[in-house]
Amino acid sequence: MRFLIAGAGAIGAYIGARMAKAGLEVTLFARGPHLRAMQEQGVQVRSPEGDFVARPKIAGSLEEVGPVEVVFLGVKAHGLPQLAPQLKPVLGPETTVVSTQNGIPWWYFQGFGGEWDGLRLERVDPGGIISSAIEARRVVGSIVYFSTEISSPGVVQHIEGNRISLGEPDGSRSDRSRKIAEALIAAGLRCPITARIRHEIWVKVLGNASLNPVSALSRATLVQMVRDPGVSTVIRNIMQEVEAVSQKLGMELAVSIDQRMAGAEKVGEHKTSMLQDLEAGRPMELEALVGAVVELGERVGLPMPYTRTVYSCAKLLGQCVTRQALK
């Protein structure tokens, strides 16, 4: 199988490097200094499990790649409206597209059934640009459970974790999911296939919608937030609101709020991805992680005062940082 990592940032470059190291046929699509560094020096991975250098194919345009069997979407959610329309040259008749984005994905309600079937979230898929470019039948969902960051162009720091769950939106255990999972396992990752991908997304959203924006506002690590009495109360209230939205949609969470908080504390002195983006001057994943949940709250008739307050403050913070960067 030919694989393409479309958007070889921290997550995508790590997956691609692991695949290339295992001898799989994979191409990484990137731009700017990161592209040039990988072309010249390969992908350098720094990891507690051992450092290595991989030399996958590196492309600066999708036209030069051509159709592939599997595309991993490696950009963050707010980058998809720009990337999705560019994917046409790499999409063959049976190309599978694996989404790796945090938050509520654009495809979540495609084939959902019931009153919410086909619902499009404007904060995730503005104007339907993503769903128009990527047909629902192509999508395999995934949830990434490892932490990486770009420490410098061409260099990926793997912090912890090695699991990525795959799941068909319809809950089936398809041959294509099995083949992709086998490739990821060969690359040294844990890759279970779940029949409940929509449910499991909410377990991660439970933390993403609460811990991420609060970390951006407080500049605190996971363990600092969880152990602070006042802040942990705010986070728990957001989690309760998120859980209420998921229940309105018929989703069941496999973990409790107490378990989710304990898991965050166990990770320790780690900065969330949203805080890392803020400190680096990059756009935050606010809409997919928090705005989409607020939008769903409006749809199902829940006010969500804690979530809405933190979302509004974090959104203004992001706008202020952007304006300062443009001066």
Secondary structure as GFF3:
##gff-version 3
##sequence-region A 1 327
A	DSSP	beta_strand	2	6	.	.	.	ID=ss1
A	DSSP	alpha_helix	10	21	.	.	.	ID=ss2
A	DSSP	beta_strand	25	29	.	.	.	ID=ss3
A	DSSP	alpha_helix	32	41	.	.	.	ID=ss4
A	DSSP	beta_strand	43	46	.	.	.	ID=ss5
A	DSSP	beta_strand	52	54	.	.	.	ID=ss6
A	DSSP	beta_strand	57	59	.	.	.	ID=ss7
A	DSSP	beta_strand	68	73	.	.	.	ID=ss8
A	DSSP	three_ten_helix	77	79	.	.	.	ID=ss9
A	DSSP	alpha_helix	80	83	.	.	.	ID=ss10
A	DSSP	three_ten_helix	84	90	.	.	.	ID=ss11
A	DSSP	beta_strand	91	99	.	.	.	ID=ss12
A	DSSP	three_ten_helix	114	116	.	.	.	ID=ss13
A	DSSP	three_ten_helix	126	128	.	.	.	ID=ss14
A	DSSP	alpha_helix	129	133	.	.	.	ID=ss15
A	DSSP	three_ten_helix	136	138	.	.	.	ID=ss16
A	DSSP	beta_strand	139	152	.	.	.	ID=ss17
A	DSSP	beta_strand	155	167	.	.	.	ID=ss18
A	DSSP	alpha_helix	175	186	.	.	.	ID=ss19
A	DSSP	alpha_helix	197	218	.	.	.	ID=ss20
A	DSSP	alpha_helix	222	227	.	.	.	ID=ss21
A	DSSP	alpha_helix	229	248	.	.	.	ID=ss22
A	DSSP	alpha_helix	257	267	.	.	.	ID=ss23
A	DSSP	alpha_helix	273	280	.	.	.	ID=ss24
A	DSSP	alpha_helix	286	286	.	.	.	ID=ss25
A	DSSP	pi_helix	287	291	.	.	.	ID=ss26
A	DSSP	alpha_helix	292	300	.	.	.	ID=ss27
A	DSSP	alpha_helix	305	326	.	.	.	ID=ss28
###
